[in-house]
Amino acid sequence: MRILYLLLSLFLSQSLMAQKGILVEYQRSSNNKILESQDPTLVYANAEQTVITSRKIVNGEAKTPYEVFVVKRPSNAYYKLTQITAQQQIATIDSSAINKQKLEITTESKKILGYTCYRARTTVNSNSIDIWYTTELKIKGGPSDLGQNLGFVLEVVRNGNSAVTASKIEHLKTWPQALSLPANLTYVDDLTYKDLLWKSRFIQIPIFKNEKISFSDDSKSDSILRFAQGTVIVKKVKIPKIAAGQNVFIQLIEKSKGDAYDRTGSVFIIPQDQQLSFLDGMQQGMNTLPLYDNGNGKKYQGVVRTANYTPILELMRFFTPFGVSQFNYLKLKGKTWQDSVVYRQDITELASAISDQEVYVGTFIGNYDKNGHEVSLELTVHPGFDNKQGLKKLLPIFNTTNVMEMGGQEYGTMFDKEKGLEVTFELKEDASNVQLRYVTTGHGGWGNGDEFVPKTNSLFLNGTALFSYTPWRNDCGSYRLSNPASGNFSNGLSSSDLSRSNWCPGTVTYPIFIDIGDLKAGKHTVRVQIPQGESEGTSFSSWNVSGVLVYD
């Protein structure tokens, strides 16, 4: 179905249909090189109006969403119109965009397509803009809103290297009748217009909206599963097909509703590819899952891959700040607390685990507060730049983050033995360009605990050293405004300022990608070794590590 062109019959009468005008075609270039495969800008102009569109829009070949711009004279009202979908259009009017421009007029001149053009200069968002315009066409217009009052703009150059330049001028005998506007066009304010246009360019997949995560059984919902006394929420979500080259982001917004402390959080999916899943342990008891034994007398439930079980796949590790929102009444001079914390992360490498599937998505915040925290979670899928790059293959192999902490799952304390965490997995086929997506955070919140003591993480593959590094964050003070309830010390520091083992209150802990190379089909063993600190009384250290093989 040919989409109606979003142009300007709103401002045309039958008498105007026969008036003369011009059509100017523009090409974009970078560093004097014409950009390939571009959709040339087309500008239709007469004494009454300027219409800024493109060749594909005029030919009915443009993909939605697309924009058309109109300047109506003599008021210089600037109309922006967007075809959101084949059925939905929106528009807005800016009455001041053109008249308020501050332009520096110079005497410099040059010829463009035989017309003498003069140079005007301005600055937009710290970008230097040169506007080359002519008065010889006796009509005003141009490829953007810039310089519309000067004459006809035949070239706009940004920062001296990116240009939009007229390549052809055609004098029209009649005004095209195809310039039409749907009668049911919806006009909105400029901010709403920008928001609707922006959101129309990508796919939004809402998962949780203002959901409570707290140590309580009070919250109930037909669509949301709650486990571990309400500290874990899970929802089954249908994810559309994710095409090669698209980008996938996850975003979580968190507020305290009563808990004042920095807490471990995790967003994850529960793979359903084997006989057993983590959901079985949630519903039937964690001890129904495979148990890992490092020889220290403890049993660790559901943390490693086995022949019939896949551990949870972590999408994002995050940490709550000290009481953001709920404790904002704790005033300090010169501090204006954030209303919430937004955690946002690119998880494109994990797209194949969710593409075109119904998946169980969960969020965990470890806390013992009846009011706890409030979270909103969404996935977004965005057009990419490299559609030749296919989705990566994945193999989750371990995750010691005890998201079922309040449901009896053991802490990740297996690193108190030299064996540490060891898992043997099997590749069904040869794998190339293999990486281990590794996330690690140390815990033990007292002076000698591993939270505050740097510890080297050593990884081994098939008995050979693979990678070693010391995870550490020393930028925690950057997030002070998210931590209203953070304790203040006599030395002038706040608890939220202190450096930690790869995390800060109010931040995401990002994965590192460890290059492995090519792996043959068959069994392989990965071991993670960390010199976990000794317990002091009831205080103990632990490590939350997760690992997923990512490969072609």
C-alpha positions in Angstrom: 0.0 0.0 0.0 1.4 3.4 -1.1 1.8 5.6 2.0 0.3 9.1 1.7 3.0 11.7 1.4 3.2 13.9 4.4 3.5 17.2 2.6 1.4 20.4 2.4 -2.0 20.4 0.9 -3.0 22.0 4.3 -1.6 25.3 2.9 -2.6 24.9 -0.7 -5.7 26.3 -2.4 -6.7 25.3 -5.9 -5.2 28.6 -7.2 -1.8 27.7 -5.8 -1.8 24.4 -7.7 -0.9 26.2 -10.9 1.8 28.5 -9.4 5.4 28.1 -10.5 8.1 27.0 -8.1 11.4 25.1 -8.1 12.6 21.7 -7.2 16.1 21.4 -5.8 17.9 18.1 -5.3 20.7 17.8 -2.7 23.4 15.2 -2.1 25.3 14.6 1.1 29.1 14.3 1.2 31.8 13.7 3.8 35.3 15.1 3.3 34.4 16.0 -0.3 33.3 12.4 -1.1 29.7 11.8 -2.1 28.1 9.2 0.3 27.0 6.1 -1.4 23.5 4.6 -1.4 21.9 7.8 -0.1 18.4 9.0 -0.4 18.7 12.5 -1.9 16.9 15.4 -0.2 14.3 17.1 -2.4 13.1 20.7 -1.7 10.0 22.0 -3.4 9.6 25.8 -3.0 7.4 28.6 -4.2 6.5 32.0 -2.8 4.1 30.5 -0.3 6.0 27.6 1.2 9.0 25.2 1.2 8.6 21.5 1.4 11.6 19.4 2.5 11.3 15.7 1.6 13.3 13.0 -0.2 13.3 11.0 -3.4 12.2 7.8 -1.7 9.3 9.5 0.1 8.1 11.1 -3.1 8.3 7.7 -4.9 6.5 5.9 -2.1 9.6 3.8 -1.3 10.5 5.2 2.2 10.3 3.0 5.2 8.5 4.3 8.2 9.1 6.3 10.2 10.0 9.2 8.0 9.8 13.0 8.3 8.8 15.8 6.0 9.3 19.5 6.9 7.4 22.5 5.7 8.0 26.3 6.0 4.9 28.4 5.5 5.3 32.0 4.5 5.3 34.8 5.4 4.9 33.7 9.0 7.9 31.3 8.8 6.0 28.7 10.8 8.0 25.5 10.7 5.9 22.3 10.4 7.4 18.9 11.2 5.4 15.9 10.0 6.1 12.2 10.6 4.6 9.1 9.1 4.9 6.8 12.1 3.3 3.8 10.4 1.1 3.3 7.4 -1.9 4.2 9.6 -0.4 6.8 12.0 0.9 10.3 11.3 1.8 13.1 13.7 2.8 16.7 13.3 3.9 19.7 15.3 4.4 23.4 14.6 7.3 25.5 15.7 6.5 29.2 15.2 9.9 30.5 16.4 12.5 28.0 15.0 13.3 30.1 11.9 12.8 33.6 13.2 15.0 33.2 16.3 18.1 32.0 14.4 21.3 34.1 15.0 23.3 34.1 11.8 26.5 35.9 11.1 26.4 37.2 7.5 29.8 37.5 5.7 30.9 38.9 2.3 32.4 35.6 1.2 30.9 34.2 -2.0 31.2 31.3 -4.4 29.3 29.8 -7.3 27.0 26.8 -6.9 25.2 25.5 -10.0 25.9 28.8 -11.6 24.3 30.9 -8.8 26.3 33.4 -6.7 26.1 32.2 -3.1 27.0 34.1 0.1 28.2 32.6 3.3 26.4 32.9 6.6 27.7 31.3 9.8 26.2 29.9 13.0 26.7 27.4 15.7 24.4 24.5 16.6 25.1 22.3 19.6 28.8 23.2 19.4 28.9 22.4 15.7 30.1 25.1 13.4 27.7 25.5 10.5 28.4 27.3 7.2 25.2 28.3 5.2 25.7 29.2 1.5 22.6 31.0 0.1 21.7 32.8 -3.1 19.2 35.6 -3.7 19.2 35.1 -7.5 16.4 32.5 -7.4 14.0 35.1 -6.0 12.5 32.3 -3.7 13.4 31.4 -0.2 14.1 27.9 1.0 16.7 25.2 1.7 17.3 21.7 2.9 16.7 22.4 6.6 15.3 25.1 8.8 18.7 26.9 8.8 18.9 30.1 6.8 15.4 30.0 5.4 15.0 33.8 5.8 18.2 34.6 3.9 17.3 33.4 0.4 17.7 30.0 -1.1 20.2 27.8 0.7 22.2 25.7 -1.8 24.7 24.2 0.6 25.1 23.6 4.4 28.5 22.5 5.7 28.9 21.2 9.3 32.3 21.4 10.9 34.0 21.9 7.5 33.7 18.3 6.5 30.1 17.2 6.3 28.0 18.9 3.6 24.5 18.9 2.0 24.9 20.4 -1.4 22.5 21.2 -4.2 23.2 19.0 -7.3 20.2 19.9 -9.5 17.7 22.7 -9.9 14.5 22.3 -11.8 12.0 25.1 -12.5 8.5 23.8 -12.2 5.6 24.8 -14.5 3.0 23.5 -12.1 3.0 22.6 -8.4 2.9 18.8 -7.9 -0.6 17.6 -7.0 0.9 14.7 -5.1 1.8 17.0 -2.3 -1.1 16.0 0.0 -1.7 15.7 3.7 -4.0 13.2 5.5 -7.1 14.9 6.8 -6.9 13.2 10.2 -3.4 14.3 11.0 -2.7 14.6 14.8 -0.9 17.7 16.0 1.1 17.5 19.3 3.5 19.7 21.2 7.1 19.7 20.1 8.4 17.6 23.0 5.7 15.0 22.5 6.5 14.9 18.8 10.2 14.3 19.4 9.4 11.5 22.0 6.9 9.7 19.7 9.3 9.9 16.7 12.2 8.7 18.8 10.3 5.7 20.2 8.9 4.8 16.8 12.5 4.0 15.6 12.9 1.0 17.8 11.0 -1.9 19.5 10.1 -1.6 23.2 9.4 -4.7 25.1 8.1 -3.8 28.6 8.7 -6.5 31.3 8.1 -5.0 34.7 6.4 -1.7 35.5 6.8 -0.3 39.1 7.0 -3.8 40.6 8.0 -4.3 44.2 11.0 -6.5 45.1 10.9 -6.9 48.9 11.2 -9.5 51.7 7.4 -10.0 51.9 4.7 -12.2 50.4 2.2 -9.2 50.3 2.6 -8.4 46.6 0.6 -10.6 44.2 0.1 -10.5 40.5 -1.5 -12.9 38.0 1.3 -12.4 35.4 4.3 -12.2 37.7 5.8 -15.1 39.6 7.4 -14.3 43.0 10.0 -16.4 44.8 12.3 -16.3 47.8 9.9 -14.3 50.0 9.3 -11.8 47.2 13.0 -11.0 46.5 12.8 -12.5 43.0 10.3 -11.7 40.4 9.8 -13.6 37.1 7.7 -13.1 34.1 7.2 -15.0 30.8 7.7 -12.6 27.9 7.4 -13.1 24.2 10.4 -11.6 22.4 10.2 -10.9 18.6 12.7 -12.1 16.1 15.9 -10.2 16.4 17.5 -9.7 13.0 21.3 -9.8 12.3 22.8 -6.4 13.0 20.1 -5.2 15.4 21.2 -3.9 18.8 19.6 -5.1 22.0 19.6 -3.1 25.2 18.2 -3.8 28.7 17.2 -1.0 31.0 16.2 -1.1 34.7 15.0 1.8 36.8 15.2 1.3 40.6 13.9 3.2 43.6 14.1 2.3 47.3 10.7 1.9 48.9 12.2 1.2 52.4 15.6 -0.6 52.1 18.5 1.8 52.9 21.3 -0.5 51.9 23.4 -1.3 48.8 22.2 -4.7 47.5 23.2 -7.2 44.9 20.9 -7.3 41.9 20.7 -9.4 38.8 18.5 -9.5 35.7 18.5 -12.9 34.1 16.7 -15.4 31.9 15.9 -19.0 32.8 17.0 -21.3 29.9 14.5 -24.0 29.1 16.7 -26.1 26.7 17.4 -29.1 29.0 15.5 -31.5 31.2 16.0 -29.4 34.3 15.8 -25.6 34.6 16.4 -23.1 37.4 12.6 -22.7 37.5 12.3 -26.3 38.7 14.4 -25.4 41.7 12.4 -22.2 42.4 9.1 -24.1 42.4 10.2 -27.4 43.9 13.1 -26.4 46.2 16.7 -25.5 45.3 18.1 -28.9 46.4 16.3 -30.5 43.4 18.9 -28.9 41.1 22.4 -30.3 40.4 24.7 -29.8 43.4 28.3 -28.6 43.0 30.8 -29.8 45.6 34.2 -28.2 45.9 35.2 -30.3 49.0 34.5 -27.7 51.7 31.4 -29.5 53.0 28.8 -27.2 51.4 26.5 -27.9 48.5 26.0 -25.2 45.8 22.7 -25.6 44.1 22.2 -25.0 40.3 25.4 -23.0 39.7 27.1 -25.1 37.0 26.1 -26.6 33.7 25.5 -30.4 33.6 24.4 -32.9 31.0 20.7 -32.2 31.9 20.8 -28.7 33.4 21.6 -25.1 32.2 22.2 -22.4 34.8 20.5 -19.0 34.6 21.9 -16.7 32.0 22.7 -13.3 33.5 21.8 -10.3 31.3 22.9 -7.6 33.8 24.5 -7.4 37.2 23.6 -4.3 39.1 23.9 -2.9 42.6 21.3 -0.7 44.4 22.5 2.5 46.0 21.9 3.5 49.6 18.2 4.3 49.7 17.7 6.4 46.6 14.2 8.0 46.5 12.8 6.7 49.8 15.6 8.4 51.9 16.0 11.6 49.9 14.8 13.5 52.9 18.2 13.0 54.4 19.5 16.4 53.4 23.1 17.5 52.9 24.2 21.0 51.9 25.0 21.2 48.2 23.6 17.7 47.4 20.5 17.2 45.3 19.7 13.5 45.4 18.7 11.6 42.2 15.0 10.5 42.1 16.0 7.0 40.9 18.8 5.0 39.3 18.8 4.0 35.7 20.8 1.0 34.7 21.2 0.5 31.0 23.4 -2.0 29.2 24.0 -3.3 25.6 23.4 -7.1 25.6 23.4 -7.6 21.9 25.9 -10.5 22.2 23.1 -12.4 24.1 20.4 -11.8 21.5 20.2 -15.5 20.3 19.0 -16.6 23.8 15.9 -14.5 23.5 15.2 -14.0 19.8 11.8 -15.2 18.6 11.1 -17.0 21.9 8.9 -17.0 25.0 11.4 -16.6 27.8 11.3 -16.4 31.6 12.9 -13.1 32.6 13.7 -12.5 36.2 15.0 -9.8 38.5 16.6 -10.3 41.9 17.5 -7.8 44.6 18.8 -9.4 47.8 17.2 -7.6 50.8 15.4 -8.2 54.0 13.1 -5.2 54.1 9.3 -5.6 53.8 9.0 -2.6 51.5 12.3 -3.2 49.7 12.6 -1.7 46.2 10.6 -0.8 43.2 11.8 -1.6 39.7 10.7 -1.1 36.0 12.4 -3.2 33.4 12.3 -3.2 29.6 14.2 -4.5 26.6 14.7 -2.5 23.5 15.7 -3.6 20.0 17.3 -1.1 17.7 18.2 -1.0 14.0 21.9 -1.7 13.6 24.7 -0.7 11.3 26.1 -4.1 10.3 23.4 -6.5 9.0 26.1 -9.0 7.8 27.0 -9.9 11.4 24.8 -12.9 12.5 23.6 -13.6 16.0 26.2 -15.2 18.3 25.8 -18.7 19.6 25.7 -19.1 23.4 26.5 -21.7 26.0 25.9 -20.6 29.7 28.3 -22.6 31.8 28.2 -21.2 35.3 26.6 -18.6 37.6 27.2 -18.4 41.3 25.0 -15.4 42.0 22.6 -16.8 44.5 19.4 -15.1 43.3 17.4 -17.5 45.5 19.4 -16.4 48.6 16.2 -16.0 50.6 15.0 -19.3 49.2 17.9 -21.4 50.6 20.4 -21.1 47.8 24.0 -21.1 49.1 26.3 -18.1 48.7 29.2 -18.3 46.3 31.8 -19.3 48.9 33.3 -22.2 46.9 36.5 -20.2 46.3 37.8 -21.0 49.8 39.4 -24.1 48.3 42.0 -24.2 45.6 39.6 -26.0 43.3 37.4 -23.0 43.3 34.6 -23.3 40.7 35.2 -26.0 38.1 32.8 -27.1 35.4 33.1 -29.5 32.5 30.9 -28.8 29.5 30.4 -30.3 26.1 30.4 -28.6 22.7 28.2 -30.4 20.1 30.1 -28.9 17.2 33.3 -27.0 16.5 33.2 -23.3 17.6 35.1 -20.4 16.2 35.9 -17.0 17.6 35.0 -18.2 21.1 34.9 -15.7 24.0 34.0 -16.1 27.6 31.6 -13.4 28.8 32.6 -13.1 32.4 31.1 -11.1 35.2 32.6 -11.0 38.7 32.0 -9.1 41.9 33.5 -9.7 45.4 31.4 -9.5 48.6 32.1 -9.4 52.3 31.2 -6.0 53.7 33.7 -5.5 56.5 37.3 -4.2 56.5 38.9 -7.5 55.7 36.1 -8.8 53.5 36.7 -9.4 49.8 34.3 -6.5 49.0 37.1 -4.1 50.1 40.2 -6.2 49.4 41.5 -6.7 45.8 41.6 -10.3 44.8 43.0 -11.8 41.6 40.6 -13.8 39.5 42.4 -16.6 37.6 40.7 -18.6 34.9 41.9 -21.9 33.4 40.8 -23.8 30.3 41.5 -27.5 30.1 44.2 -27.2 32.8 46.0 -24.3 31.1 46.0 -20.7 32.4 43.6 -18.7 30.2 43.3 -15.2 31.9 44.0 -13.5 35.1 43.1 -10.0 36.4 42.1 -8.2 39.6 38.6 -6.7 39.3 38.2 -3.4 41.1 36.2 -0.2 40.9 37.8 3.0 42.3 35.2 5.5 40.8 32.4 4.9 43.4 32.5 8.5 44.6 31.1 9.5 41.2 27.7 8.2 42.2 27.3 10.0 45.6 24.1 11.7 44.5 22.4 8.3 44.2 23.2 7.4 47.8 21.3 9.6 50.3 21.4 7.0 53.1 25.1 6.3 52.7 27.0 6.5 56.0 29.4 9.4 56.5 32.8 8.8 58.2 34.9 11.1 60.3 37.6 11.3 57.6 35.2 13.1 55.2 34.4 10.0 53.1 31.0 8.4 52.6 30.5 4.6 52.5 29.4 4.9 48.9 32.7 6.6 48.0 34.8 3.5 48.9 36.4 1.4 46.2 35.1 -2.1 45.9 35.7 -5.5 44.1 34.3 -4.5 40.7 31.1 -2.7 41.8 29.8 0.5 43.3 26.5 1.3 45.0 24.2 2.4 42.1 26.1 1.0 39.1 26.1 -1.8 36.6 29.0 -4.3 36.7 29.9 -4.8 33.0 31.2 -8.1 31.7 34.7 -8.6 30.3 35.2 -10.8 27.2 38.0 -13.2 27.4 39.3 -14.4 24.0 39.6 -18.2 23.7 39.9 -18.6 20.0 38.6 -21.8 18.3 37.3 -24.8 20.3 36.8 -28.3 18.9 33.7 -30.3 19.5 33.8 -32.4 22.7 34.3 -31.9 26.4 36.2 -28.9 27.9 36.8 -27.8 31.5 36.8 -24.3 32.9 38.1 -23.4 36.3 37.8 -20.1 38.2 40.2 -19.6 41.1 40.0 -16.7 43.6 41.9 -16.4 46.9 38.7 -16.0 48.9 39.3 -14.4 52.3 38.8 -16.2 55.6 35.7 -15.7 57.7 35.7 -13.6 60.9 33.0 -14.7 63.3 29.8 -14.6 61.4 31.2 -12.4 58.6 32.3 -14.2 55.4 33.3 -13.4 51.9 31.8 -14.7 48.6 32.1 -14.2 44.9 29.3 -13.8 42.3 30.7 -15.0 39.0 28.9 -15.8 35.8 30.2 -17.2 32.6 28.7 -17.7 29.1 30.6 -18.9 26.0 29.9 -16.6 23.1 30.9 -17.8 19.6 30.3 -18.0 15.9 
